[in-house]
């Protein structure tokens, strides 16, 4: 398992190559929300909220794949 410092370096490297503006804006929102008392939910776009709500419905209705099964499938 990677240590936190190694993960941070991996993320820094990934961020320097990232061109997807939507992902960059989302990550900035996450960073800023960690520094704020305001609930991050209110800063999400309608599309992001719909995606989260759909994910929660999938969980409630049992449409999920266990983490271990995914790791095994992809050899992780």
Protein Blocks (a to p, Z undefined) as FASTA:
>chain_A
ZZfklmmmmmmmmmmmpcbfklmmmmmmmmmmmmpmbdfklmpcfklmmmmmmmmmmmmn
opacdfklmmmmnoZZ
